[in-house]
């Protein structure tokens, strides 16, 4: 009689675990994060550029029509700057600014303090007055607003 060997049955390999993922999946995840981050950055830059272009066009229109009512021009400048800031920053932070805080915020986009201490002071309360009480150099105010809009690209 033949001798019986002590052999074990066929072993199947363990099932492949889903964790940890292979290096390729880590690279795909990293690439996905980079693509999403880059797309978000480009979108924010595009949105800011389009807001600045829109404000520049609006300022050009205001400049052409500045020979009329000074109070109406000041109101239009105020609306233009407010729209630009609301489209660029967090809406709740900027929309709640008024008075001196608003002017100090605008000073951050130009050198010096032309809004809080210069000609730009009229943007704090003149747009809400029924009549203009002080004489304002509209041309200088428009130039200041243009510098503020150009300062948005910083």
LOTIDO-764900 format. One record per residue (C-alpha): x, y, z. Coordinates in steps of 0.2 Angstrom, whole numbers, always signed. Example, Ala and Ser with C-alpha at 12.3 -4.5 7.8 and 13.67 -1.06 7.14 Angstrom:
<recs>
<rec u="+62" v="-22" w="+39"/>
<rec u="+68" v="-5" w="+36"/>
</recs>
This chain:
<recs>
<rec u="+0" v="+0" w="+0"/>
<rec u="+6" v="+17" w="-5"/>
<rec u="+11" v="+29" w="+9"/>
<rec u="-1" v="+43" w="+11"/>
<rec u="+7" v="+60" w="+11"/>
<rec u="+1" v="+74" w="+23"/>
<rec u="-4" v="+87" w="+11"/>
<rec u="-15" v="+102" w="+14"/>
<rec u="-29" v="+108" w="+2"/>
<rec u="-27" v="+122" w="-10"/>
<rec u="-25" v="+139" w="-2"/>
<rec u="-34" v="+154" w="-10"/>
<rec u="-26" v="+171" w="-7"/>
<rec u="-34" v="+183" w="+5"/>
<rec u="-47" v="+196" w="-2"/>
<rec u="-40" v="+212" w="-8"/>
<rec u="-43" v="+226" w="+5"/>
<rec u="-50" v="+243" w="+0"/>
<rec u="-39" v="+251" w="+13"/>
<rec u="-25" v="+257" w="+11"/>
<rec u="-28" v="+262" w="-7"/>
<rec u="-14" v="+260" w="-20"/>
<rec u="-2" v="+274" w="-24"/>
<rec u="-12" v="+278" w="-40"/>
<rec u="-28" v="+282" w="-30"/>
<rec u="-18" v="+294" w="-19"/>
<rec u="-11" v="+303" w="-34"/>
<rec u="-29" v="+304" w="-42"/>
<rec u="-35" v="+311" w="-25"/>
<rec u="-21" v="+324" w="-25"/>
<rec u="-24" v="+329" w="-43"/>
<rec u="-42" v="+331" w="-40"/>
<rec u="-39" v="+342" w="-25"/>
<rec u="-27" v="+353" w="-35"/>
<rec u="-39" v="+354" w="-50"/>
<rec u="-53" v="+360" w="-38"/>
<rec u="-42" v="+372" w="-29"/>
<rec u="-35" v="+379" w="-45"/>
<rec u="-53" v="+381" w="-53"/>
<rec u="-59" v="+390" w="-37"/>
<rec u="-45" v="+402" w="-38"/>
<rec u="-47" v="+405" w="-56"/>
<rec u="-66" v="+408" w="-53"/>
<rec u="-63" v="+420" w="-40"/>
<rec u="-50" v="+430" w="-50"/>
<rec u="-62" v="+430" w="-65"/>
<rec u="-76" v="+436" w="-54"/>
<rec u="-66" v="+450" w="-47"/>
<rec u="-60" v="+455" w="-64"/>
<rec u="-77" v="+456" w="-71"/>
<rec u="-83" v="+466" w="-56"/>
<rec u="-69" v="+478" w="-58"/>
<rec u="-72" v="+479" w="-77"/>
<rec u="-91" v="+482" w="-74"/>
<rec u="-87" v="+496" w="-61"/>
<rec u="-75" v="+504" w="-73"/>
<rec u="-88" v="+505" w="-86"/>
<rec u="-101" v="+512" w="-74"/>
<rec u="-88" v="+525" w="-69"/>
<rec u="-85" v="+530" w="-87"/>
<rec u="-104" v="+532" w="-89"/>
<rec u="-105" v="+542" w="-73"/>
<rec u="-90" v="+553" w="-79"/>
<rec u="-99" v="+557" w="-95"/>
<rec u="-115" v="+562" w="-87"/>
<rec u="-106" v="+571" w="-72"/>
<rec u="-111" v="+588" w="-79"/>
<rec u="-128" v="+587" w="-73"/>
<rec u="-134" v="+586" w="-55"/>
<rec u="-120" v="+584" w="-43"/>
<rec u="-130" v="+575" w="-29"/>
<rec u="-136" v="+562" w="-42"/>
<rec u="-118" v="+560" w="-47"/>
<rec u="-112" v="+557" w="-29"/>
<rec u="-126" v="+545" w="-27"/>
<rec u="-121" v="+535" w="-43"/>
<rec u="-103" v="+535" w="-37"/>
<rec u="-108" v="+528" w="-20"/>
<rec u="-119" v="+514" w="-28"/>
<rec u="-105" v="+510" w="-40"/>
<rec u="-92" v="+508" w="-26"/>
<rec u="-104" v="+498" w="-14"/>
<rec u="-109" v="+486" w="-28"/>
<rec u="-91" v="+483" w="-32"/>
<rec u="-86" v="+479" w="-14"/>
<rec u="-101" v="+468" w="-11"/>
<rec u="-97" v="+458" w="-26"/>
<rec u="-79" v="+456" w="-21"/>
<rec u="-80" v="+453" w="-3"/>
<rec u="-91" v="+444" w="+9"/>
<rec u="-108" v="+452" w="+7"/>
<rec u="-112" v="+453" w="+25"/>
<rec u="-96" v="+461" w="+31"/>
<rec u="-96" v="+475" w="+18"/>
<rec u="-115" v="+478" w="+16"/>
<rec u="-116" v="+483" w="+35"/>
<rec u="-103" v="+496" w="+34"/>
<rec u="-108" v="+514" w="+34"/>
<rec u="-102" v="+531" w="+39"/>
<rec u="-84" v="+532" w="+45"/>
<rec u="-81" v="+513" w="+44"/>
<rec u="-86" v="+513" w="+26"/>
<rec u="-74" v="+527" w="+22"/>
<rec u="-60" v="+519" w="+31"/>
<rec u="-63" v="+503" w="+22"/>
<rec u="-62" v="+512" w="+5"/>
<rec u="-46" v="+520" w="+11"/>
<rec u="-38" v="+503" w="+11"/>
<rec u="-38" v="+503" w="-8"/>
<rec u="-29" v="+519" w="-11"/>
<rec u="-14" v="+528" w="-3"/>
<rec u="-17" v="+539" w="+11"/>
<rec u="-34" v="+543" w="+18"/>
<rec u="-44" v="+552" w="+4"/>
<rec u="-60" v="+545" w="+9"/>
<rec u="-61" v="+547" w="+27"/>
<rec u="-51" v="+563" w="+28"/>
<rec u="-52" v="+570" w="+10"/>
<rec u="-64" v="+573" w="-4"/>
<rec u="-72" v="+556" w="-2"/>
<rec u="-80" v="+561" w="+15"/>
<rec u="-95" v="+566" w="+5"/>
<rec u="-99" v="+548" w="+1"/>
<rec u="-103" v="+544" w="+19"/>
<rec u="-119" v="+555" w="+20"/>
<rec u="-122" v="+565" w="+4"/>
<rec u="-130" v="+551" w="-5"/>
<rec u="-144" v="+550" w="+8"/>
<rec u="-147" v="+569" w="+9"/>
<rec u="-161" v="+578" w="+0"/>
<rec u="-150" v="+592" w="-6"/>
<rec u="-131" v="+594" w="-7"/>
<rec u="-125" v="+605" w="+7"/>
<rec u="-107" v="+607" w="+3"/>
<rec u="-98" v="+611" w="-14"/>
<rec u="-90" v="+595" w="-20"/>
<rec u="-77" v="+594" w="-34"/>
<rec u="-85" v="+580" w="-44"/>
<rec u="-70" v="+578" w="-56"/>
<rec u="-58" v="+575" w="-41"/>
<rec u="-71" v="+563" w="-33"/>
<rec u="-73" v="+553" w="-49"/>
<rec u="-54" v="+552" w="-51"/>
<rec u="-53" v="+546" w="-33"/>
<rec u="-66" v="+533" w="-36"/>
<rec u="-57" v="+527" w="-52"/>
<rec u="-41" v="+525" w="-41"/>
<rec u="-51" v="+515" w="-29"/>
<rec u="-58" v="+503" w="-42"/>
<rec u="-40" v="+501" w="-49"/>
<rec u="-34" v="+497" w="-32"/>
<rec u="-46" v="+482" w="-31"/>
<rec u="-34" v="+472" w="-41"/>
<rec u="-21" v="+472" w="-27"/>
</recs>
